[in-house]
């Protein structure tokens, strides 16, 4: 079953203790789409400016990603992000960010995408997330991400969105900020009271927490001895999770747990190299093998 | 099979967002012994001053803890620790510490304890840990803990100790300090190169990491919505782990994993109340039930 994602597409400059990369492809929708396409066909909705080098957009060649919803907008500039992990590999310091085309109107969803059943609303303005959601005919599973900025400046719109989605994926700091709860179990429960049936809190190197009416489930990250570039790990996690969920008939807790483990494994490839190179080195067989190793390792 | 522990016994004053307790029983050997005694008979070796109220030492009444190695030293004062978790429930701020009797000579090990097969050298001067170890006849499993202070001031002695033990339990900050490795998987491997066959890194609310020649295993903490007082969580974890190991014939990775899960569950009782009250509210049946829930929750 197909999966639609809408989110950012950007040109990144990234610095980590292992080196520096200039003008590489990045953005939540890019990592998400690549990660999800290991599992299911992906429909990408996003926008770049006319300055975006076409070779950067060729990352989905030979991937099951439908880019007919990717708009190259004339007269606009592509979103740019310059981040550094020199201080702490677990948290990016944004050196510079230019929203550019992301500050303009949302990209249009192609007619052929309107029947999509599984939707991931990657981080963007919650009013836009609602607008995109409203245009879809009958989605079966809607999951969103958000960020500090919207929690601080657009909480009314964000709360409206939370009433309309099945699941929310966000990081630990965002969950604390949104709910005022320091304890993550309490924070996840407080988020569920705002609408979503399930909440996934991403804790970076410490893994993730799932909260649903069936209780809490905590999964550590895949133990990695070397993290080259953590950019996109959270989006790849969401992509692996949603990609797997889209192939399943149900969204039971058992299915969600397996999906979280797939997200964890996919993200472990992302952080092993710069930009998309880690994901590009993986195959579905690699992912399944590592997933089985992880499942085996986690049982006691 | 019996289990010997030597470590600190103290009078604590603790402040957390949930309240304050003055002059309660604490210390690594106390938490460890209580936790381990859910699984196996414990032999406690430690020393207090004559100022220690006898009611504080009655915590082991009706527990399978042999306190004949507990010395009440005339003319000495009991170790005292005053800590606060008001800023961060995951990290104590030491407001005041008086080593008192802990700065004097080590307590003597009773003759009847010298044949003990399983030993936990809770945190104390690494020269003392070696001295105690040398006096035992033929220990089968020796695991130690340590702390920043010895890593910084007595690293030569600590390295000698590491060559003589089977396992080391330490927290994430200590592992990084000892090895200079920021990444915990790399840090654990570097510790193993110094001697121990296995290393357990405690990550507080983020669980623990086991490293052995068979690879890495990461276990999250038991999801807790309310942490009342985290004091002694790490020692309780070690006590649950060693208590369970002492009942097993082997120390294989599969056994170690189950032991880590028991440690995790026992620590989840410790943090649910002040001082020993959380552990005192638990029974072995409670622990087994929660362990089974945890095992079930962790499988996917």
Interface residues (C-beta under 8 A of the other chain):
Chain A: X89 X182 X183 X185 X186 X189 X203 X206 X207 X209 X215 X216 X217 X218 X219 X220 X221 X223 X224 X225 X226 X227 X254 X257 X258 X260 X261 X295 X297 X298 X299 X300
Chain B: X89 X182 X183 X185 X186 X189 X203 X206 X207 X209 X215 X216 X217 X218 X219 X220 X221 X223 X224 X225 X226 X227 X254 X257 X258 X260 X261 X295 X297 X298 X299 X300
